[in-house]
């Protein structure tokens, strides 16, 4: 089957060089690489992580507008 593959320039140069050294086609080098990746183990499943939820109450300090970073910076500078 014919398809288009985009490779980084340095990777393509290395693959062409290897193919020439081994007297093979670029296609055979790419096919071998894809076959090696597919023969290996698949991606590992990550365990679900429970993120703790804060039980703090209160809210934003008086005079702090979270849409204005300068307000927050001013309060932080005071501390």
LINGI-V800569 format. One record per pair of residues at least 4 apart in sequence whose ideal C-beta (glycine too) atoms are under 6 Angstrom apart, sorted by the first residue. I is the first residue (numbers start at 0). J is the second residue. If there is no record, write none. Layout:
i=<I | I>
j=<J | J>
This chain:
i=<6 | 6 | 14 | 15 | 17 | 18 | 18 | 18 | 23 | 59 | 60 | 63 | 63 | 63 | 64>
j=<10 | 11 | 28 | 25 | 28 | 23 | 25 | 28 | 27 | 63 | 74 | 70 | 71 | 74 | 70>
